[in-house]
Amino acid sequence: MNTKLLQTITLLGAGVTAGLMAGLFAAFAYAVMPGLGRTDDQTFISAMQKINVAILNGWFMICFLGGLVLTVAALLLHLRSARGALPWIIAALVFYVAMLVITAAVNVPLNDELARAGDVIANPDVVREQFESRWVTWNIVRAVVSTAAFAALAYALVVHGRETAPQAEPTAAAAAPAAAAPEVRPTWMYPAEQIGNGNGGNRSLPSVTDGR
């Protein structure tokens, strides 16, 4: 497999996985959490506890960690060639790592605290208050940065495509130099004896000093 094809595959994979993660967090931001926000405290807590368990599956982990691995791979593959895409890949990696840090530092600990609350909670309103607002706020932040990572990878793929596209061969007509047109000189540049009189003979041009 040649390098250009491998660069394309890794960039495409990184973009797809980053896009899936951005879509997941965005869906929580504008659909899931607003919907759960309309439920009572116990229902909200129970639903989030079950979501946090169900989401830890193979497909989620492939996208969650695969985005990081594929972006790093794309970065390494572009270090020596296709430099135009490199800044966008670096930007995507920074955004994606920011999403991972937010998830690990804020959202996962909040999920763990909610899990430790158990199924039967004496004061669900307090538990919800300590969880909901902070979790929702930082989920919006990670949705934004993961979307930025996806956008940067998408543009990196566009730039990579431009850099690796085969150059069009010049046509024969465009490649061949234009034939030089014969030089046309006015008659005054020729000696008088070279100018014919129309009957096959020669005649001399009048001198500029003969008074005529």
C-alpha positions as CSV (number, residue, x, y, z in Angstrom):
1,M,0.0,0.0,0.0
2,N,1.5,3.3,-1.0
3,T,1.9,6.3,1.3
4,K,-0.7,8.5,-0.4
5,L,-3.4,5.8,-0.1
6,L,-2.5,5.2,3.5
7,Q,-2.6,8.9,4.3
8,T,-6.1,9.1,2.7
9,I,-7.4,6.1,4.6
10,T,-6.2,7.4,8.0
11,L,-7.5,10.9,7.4
12,L,-10.9,9.5,6.3
13,G,-11.0,7.2,9.3
14,A,-10.1,10.0,11.7
15,G,-12.7,12.2,10.2
16,V,-15.4,9.6,10.4
17,T,-14.7,8.7,14.1
18,A,-14.3,12.3,15.1
19,G,-17.6,13.1,13.4
20,L,-19.4,10.3,15.1
21,M,-18.2,11.5,18.5
22,A,-19.2,15.1,17.7
23,G,-22.6,13.9,16.7
24,L,-23.0,11.9,19.9
25,F,-22.2,14.8,22.2
26,A,-24.2,17.2,20.1
27,A,-27.2,14.8,20.3
28,F,-26.9,14.8,24.1
29,A,-26.7,18.6,24.1
30,Y,-29.7,19.4,22.0
31,A,-32.0,16.4,22.4
32,V,-31.2,13.9,25.1
33,M,-30.5,16.2,28.1
34,P,-33.3,18.7,27.3
35,G,-35.6,15.7,27.1
36,L,-34.4,14.2,30.4
37,G,-34.6,17.7,31.9
38,R,-38.4,17.6,31.7
39,T,-38.6,14.4,33.8
40,D,-38.8,14.1,37.6
41,D,-35.6,13.7,39.7
42,Q,-35.8,10.0,40.2
43,T,-36.5,9.3,36.5
44,F,-33.7,11.6,35.4
45,I,-31.2,9.9,37.7
46,S,-32.3,6.4,36.8
47,A,-32.1,7.2,33.0
48,M,-28.6,8.7,33.2
49,Q,-27.4,5.8,35.3
50,K,-28.6,3.3,32.7
51,I,-27.2,5.4,29.8
52,N,-23.8,5.6,31.4
53,V,-23.7,1.8,31.7
54,A,-25.1,1.1,28.2
55,I,-22.7,3.5,26.4
56,L,-19.6,1.6,27.6
57,N,-19.6,-0.8,24.6
58,G,-17.2,-1.8,21.8
59,W,-18.7,0.6,19.2
60,F,-18.3,3.6,21.5
61,M,-14.7,2.7,22.4
62,I,-13.8,2.2,18.8
63,C,-15.0,5.7,17.9
64,F,-13.8,7.3,21.2
65,L,-10.2,6.0,21.1
66,G,-10.1,5.3,17.4
67,G,-10.4,9.0,16.6
68,L,-7.3,9.7,18.7
69,V,-5.3,6.8,17.2
70,L,-6.2,7.6,13.6
71,T,-5.5,11.3,14.0
72,V,-2.1,10.6,15.4
73,A,-1.4,8.2,12.6
74,A,-2.5,10.7,10.0
75,L,-0.2,13.3,11.6
76,L,2.8,11.0,11.5
77,L,2.1,10.0,7.9
78,H,1.9,13.7,6.8
79,L,5.2,14.8,8.5
80,R,7.4,14.2,5.4
81,S,4.9,14.9,2.6
82,A,1.6,16.8,1.9
83,R,2.6,19.5,4.3
84,G,-0.4,21.7,3.4
85,A,-2.7,19.3,5.4
86,L,-0.4,19.1,8.4
87,P,-1.6,22.3,10.3
88,W,-5.2,21.2,10.0
89,I,-4.4,17.7,11.4
90,I,-2.5,19.2,14.3
91,A,-5.4,21.5,15.0
92,A,-7.8,18.5,14.9
93,L,-5.5,16.6,17.3
94,V,-5.5,19.5,19.8
95,F,-9.3,19.8,19.7
96,Y,-9.8,16.0,20.0
97,V,-7.4,15.8,23.0
98,A,-9.3,18.6,24.6
99,M,-12.5,16.6,24.3
100,L,-10.8,13.6,25.9
101,V,-9.5,15.7,28.8
102,I,-12.9,17.2,29.4
103,T,-14.5,13.8,29.4
104,A,-12.0,12.2,31.7
105,A,-11.8,15.2,34.1
106,V,-15.4,16.2,34.4
107,N,-18.0,14.0,32.8
108,V,-16.7,10.6,33.8
109,P,-16.2,11.5,37.5
110,L,-19.8,12.9,37.5
111,N,-21.1,9.7,36.0
112,D,-19.2,7.7,38.7
113,E,-20.7,9.8,41.5
114,L,-24.2,9.3,40.0
115,A,-23.6,5.6,39.9
116,R,-22.6,5.5,43.5
117,A,-25.9,7.1,44.5
118,G,-27.6,3.8,43.9
119,D,-31.1,2.9,42.7
120,V,-33.0,4.2,45.7
121,I,-32.1,7.7,46.7
122,A,-33.5,9.5,49.7
123,N,-32.8,13.0,48.3
124,P,-32.8,12.7,44.5
125,D,-33.2,16.4,44.0
126,V,-29.9,17.1,45.7
127,V,-28.1,14.4,43.7
128,R,-29.6,15.8,40.5
129,E,-28.6,19.3,41.3
130,Q,-25.0,18.3,41.9
131,F,-24.9,16.4,38.6
132,E,-27.1,17.9,35.9
133,S,-26.0,21.5,35.4
134,R,-22.3,20.8,35.4
135,W,-22.5,17.7,33.2
136,V,-24.7,19.5,30.7
137,T,-22.4,22.5,30.5
138,W,-19.2,20.5,29.9
139,N,-21.0,18.2,27.5
140,I,-21.7,21.3,25.4
141,V,-18.1,22.3,25.5
142,R,-16.9,18.9,24.4
143,A,-19.5,18.8,21.7
144,V,-18.1,22.1,20.3
145,V,-14.4,21.1,20.5
146,S,-15.1,17.6,19.0
147,T,-17.0,19.3,16.2
148,A,-14.0,21.6,15.6
149,A,-11.8,18.5,15.4
150,F,-14.1,17.0,12.8
151,A,-14.2,20.2,10.7
152,A,-10.4,20.4,10.8
153,L,-10.0,16.8,9.7
154,A,-12.6,17.3,6.9
155,Y,-10.6,20.3,5.6
156,A,-7.3,18.4,5.9
157,L,-8.8,15.7,3.7
158,V,-9.7,18.3,1.1
159,V,-6.2,19.8,1.2
160,H,-4.7,16.4,1.0
161,G,-6.8,15.6,-2.0
162,R,-5.7,18.7,-3.8
163,E,-2.0,18.0,-3.1
164,T,-2.2,14.4,-4.3
165,A,-4.4,14.9,-7.3
166,P,-2.6,14.0,-10.6
167,Q,-1.5,17.0,-12.6
168,A,-3.1,17.3,-16.1
169,E,-0.7,16.6,-19.0
170,P,-0.3,19.5,-21.4
171,T,-1.9,18.9,-24.8
172,A,0.3,18.6,-27.9
173,A,-1.0,21.9,-29.3
174,A,-0.2,23.7,-26.0
175,A,3.1,22.0,-25.5
176,A,4.4,22.8,-29.1
177,P,5.8,26.3,-29.5
178,A,3.9,28.5,-31.9
179,A,5.4,28.6,-35.4
180,A,7.3,31.8,-36.0
181,A,5.5,34.0,-38.5
182,P,7.6,35.1,-41.5
183,E,9.2,38.5,-41.0
184,V,7.6,41.1,-43.2
185,R,9.7,44.2,-43.8
186,P,8.7,47.3,-45.6
187,T,10.0,47.9,-49.1
188,W,12.3,50.7,-48.0
189,M,14.4,48.2,-46.1
190,Y,15.3,46.4,-49.3
191,P,18.0,47.6,-51.7
192,A,16.6,49.3,-54.7
193,E,17.9,46.6,-57.1
194,Q,15.8,43.9,-55.3
195,I,12.5,45.6,-56.0
196,G,10.8,44.5,-59.2
197,N,9.0,46.7,-61.6
198,G,6.1,44.3,-62.0
199,N,7.4,43.2,-65.5
200,G,10.2,41.0,-64.2
201,G,12.7,43.9,-64.4
202,N,14.3,46.0,-61.7
203,R,13.9,49.6,-61.0
204,S,15.5,51.9,-58.6
205,L,13.7,53.8,-55.9
206,P,13.8,57.6,-56.0
207,S,16.4,59.0,-53.8
208,V,15.2,61.0,-50.8
209,T,17.7,63.8,-51.9
210,D,16.5,64.2,-55.6
211,G,14.1,66.9,-54.7
212,R,11.0,64.9,-55.3
